[in-house]
Amino acid sequence: MILKRIKVTTHLQEQTNCYIVMDEKTKETMVIDPGGDCNAILEMLEILGGNLKYIYLTHCHGDHIGAAPELKEKRGGKILIHREDAEGLYNPDINLVGYIGMDEMALEADSRVQDNDLIHLGDLEFRVIHTPGHTKGGSSLYCAEEHLLFSGDTIFKGAWGRTDLPTSDFQAEMDSITTRILILPEDTIIYPGHGRSTMVREEQPLYFNLRPSDD
């Protein structure tokens, strides 16, 4: 597997992690969360010689979907997002494009995924894990063979995603982290939507210590 991270600058003038994943044999490629800087993404695809198969959106916020329309127009690829976040692709009250300073977008999913769906790039297999909380349709992508997870804005290194936004829910966020993500093998690398990568074993103490005691 070839994995590249591009720190794309969004309209918030903050950086979002955009990931490019490619199967080395078939060159089938997936771009995860193209939040901006479409030219930088296109340049990397050109360097890799990747055949863009999927554009995967971990959630519907503007800083994660901003370059998706242009990327699809220029390189093709099917736009995938969890069915609970599909409305947010075209609803500015949910995707917050106005708040971010972006123009309204006309974006539709080619396919609406759900929990435990499998996505294939050549011999690579990714499992969709529904991780609501930051948004109701937030999702993560897990590749067991490569011991890695793309978590979007559900979990970061030492922190979690905001839960004061439309469709967000704090308890759902904590449940997603503790019962969907931190149960994965301890050596799983977490690639978040912002900031540095981390590992399941590094995050477990923080969240498990937050749980109420039985006393």
Rosetta blueprint (number, residue, H / E / L):
1 M L
2 I E
3 L E
4 K E
5 R E
6 I E
7 K E
8 V E
9 T E
10 T L
11 H L
12 L L
13 Q L
14 E L
15 Q E
16 T E
17 N E
18 C E
19 Y E
20 I E
21 V E
22 M E
23 D L
24 E L
25 K L
26 T L
27 K L
28 E E
29 T E
30 M E
31 V E
32 I E
33 D L
34 P L
35 G L
36 G L
37 D L
38 C H
39 N H
40 A H
41 I H
42 L H
43 E H
44 M H
45 L H
46 E H
47 I H
48 L H
49 G L
50 G L
51 N E
52 L E
53 K E
54 Y E
55 I E
56 Y E
57 L E
58 T L
59 H L
60 C L
61 H L
62 G H
63 D H
64 H H
65 I H
66 G L
67 A L
68 A H
69 P H
70 E H
71 L H
72 K H
73 E H
74 K H
75 R H
76 G L
77 G L
78 K E
79 I E
80 L E
81 I E
82 H E
83 R H
84 E H
85 D H
86 A H
87 E H
88 G H
89 L H
90 Y L
91 N L
92 P H
93 D H
94 I H
95 N H
96 L L
97 V H
98 G H
99 Y H
100 I H
101 G L
102 M L
103 D L
104 E L
105 M L
106 A L
107 L L
108 E L
109 A L
110 D L
111 S E
112 R E
113 V E
114 Q L
115 D L
116 N L
117 D L
118 L E
119 I E
120 H E
121 L E
122 G L
123 D L
124 L E
125 E E
126 F E
127 R E
128 V E
129 I E
130 H E
131 T L
132 P L
133 G L
134 H L
135 T L
136 K L
137 G L
138 G L
139 S E
140 S E
141 L E
142 Y E
143 C E
144 A L
145 E L
146 E L
147 H L
148 L E
149 L E
150 F E
151 S E
152 G E
153 D L
154 T L
155 I E
156 F E
157 K L
158 G L
159 A E
160 W E
161 G L
162 R L
163 T L
164 D L
165 L L
166 P L
167 T L
168 S L
169 D L
170 F H
171 Q H
172 A H
173 E H
174 M H
175 D H
176 S H
177 I H
178 T H
179 T H
180 R H
181 I H
182 L L
183 I L
184 L L
185 P L
186 E L
187 D L
188 T L
189 I E
190 I E
191 Y E
192 P E
193 G L
194 H L
195 G L
196 R L
197 S L
198 T E
199 M E
200 V H
201 R H
202 E H
203 E H
204 Q H
205 P H
206 L H
207 Y H
208 F H
209 N H
210 L H
211 R L
212 P L
213 S L
214 D L
215 D L
